């Protein structure tokens, strides 16, 4: 199987969009859990450590990039759009719950 075969600029835009939402969710998760909020992702658990958040969310980001690169073109776009929808919904939910990213 060819990694990133038939990858287009549009594929890149979708992947960068996903990465932006994913990283925003990652930062919100770190901030929210530091404020004592319960995490809803069952893989992370209700009160994950920063190390667990960074490991699992970082690995899932690398996995998304790998899967996107390996999927045939018609499936790639669907995968990217669905995961963009999930991540953007999560970011909006976190924002509405009062989670802000602070540096």
Secondary structure, DSSP 8 states (H G I E B T S, - for coil): --TTTT--HHHHHHHHHHHHHHHHHHHHHHHHHHTT-----TTT-TT--HHHHHHHHHHHHHHHHHHHHHS-HHHHHHHHHHHHHHHHHHHHHHHHTT-----
